[in-house]
Amino acid sequence: MKILPLAVVVILAACATKPGVVQSPDGTFTAMRRGTGLADPTGPLRIQAQKDAEAYCQARGKPVRVLRSREIPSIGHWPEAEITFVCD
């Protein structure tokens, strides 16, 4: 019975760090990466999000154009980085 709570924690942790690209209603896209520890630096997370954005546009045969990026340090939550972009 003790394995079930551990399995739930592992599954939730995997979902929280899973990369992905989401589309906004205005036609832009956002790629976000979240760290796995409070001490994770945001720079590498931003680079990973940038690579996700580039791969997303490349799969559509278009170059990526970054509109903005932001790094959110860990102040009471996991560190994050996100890239807002369009595929031109």
Stockholm file with secondary structure:
# STOCKHOLM 1.0

chainA/1-88         MKILPLAVVVILAACATKPGVVQSPDGTFTAMRRGTGLADPTGPLRIQAQKDAEAYCQARGKPVRVLRSREIPSIGHWPEAEITFVCD
#=GR chainA/1-88 SS CCHHHHHHHHHHHHHHHCCEEEECTTSCEEEEEECSSTTCCHHHHHHHHHHHHHHHHHTTTCCEEEEEEEEECCSSSCCEEEEEEEEC
#=GC SS_cons        CCHHHHHHHHHHHHHHHCCEEEECTTSCEEEEEECSSTTCCHHHHHHHHHHHHHHHHHTTTCCEEEEEEEEECCSSSCCEEEEEEEEC
//
